[in-house]
Amino acid sequence: MSDYGAMILMENGNPFVTPNSTPFCLYRKVSANSVQNGSYHQATINVAIDSSYPVMVFCKTTVTQGGTYVSAGRSGNTVTAGSSNYLSKAHTLTAYIFAIFPQSLPAWGVAFWDAAGKLVLTNESRVLSDLVTVGTPGNNGGINIDVALAGSYAVAPATLGGTLLQNSNTQPPSIVFVQAYTACGFNGSTTRINAASSNAGNGGSPAGYTNAGIAITAINTANYD
């Protein structure tokens, strides 16, 4: 614990201590509708943000069946979130971008500065909290995750594994690897979190798989919508 500062207990009972803790706060929530791109329906979100700010991105879509996978990345001062569905299903992508960045001083309330004089927390800050672990690391994680949660959730995109498919349409038959990513679809009442493939694999038959065996990190979006 810090020798000085303040200790705040969040709603889940976890302590937040200044100045040793600098929280991730909601930087921006952005939505985009998918567009047709060949046989795919895809959505892309680009958000400008200072490259010195650490960032975390959580995503959800409006597709719960025929998985639409989500992705996120960063290049310099731009954070990108994306979604793709090879079954050509139209959808909406929503990205919740959290960062460690200077806060705006509120008209009234509580404010905290760090030792460098940067405003890091106010009563108006929407702090990243209540992270939810979906799935169990190991054989039941990765591509084997398929969970339904009541309410609206968004996930941190991840690579979960993949499937090896034998394509008998080529001579000789060839093996195609189809990557599996995180899917998160909210239908208005329930969120389905599972693995979604990147393409159809040309109709091949399963010949094996790889499983990253990881759990998925999610947030309840009720505090950020």
Summary of the structure (lengths in Angstrom):
residues: 225
radius of gyration: 20.2
end to end distance: 32.5
largest distance: 71.9
contacts: 696
relative contact order: 0.20
helix: 4%
strand: 54%
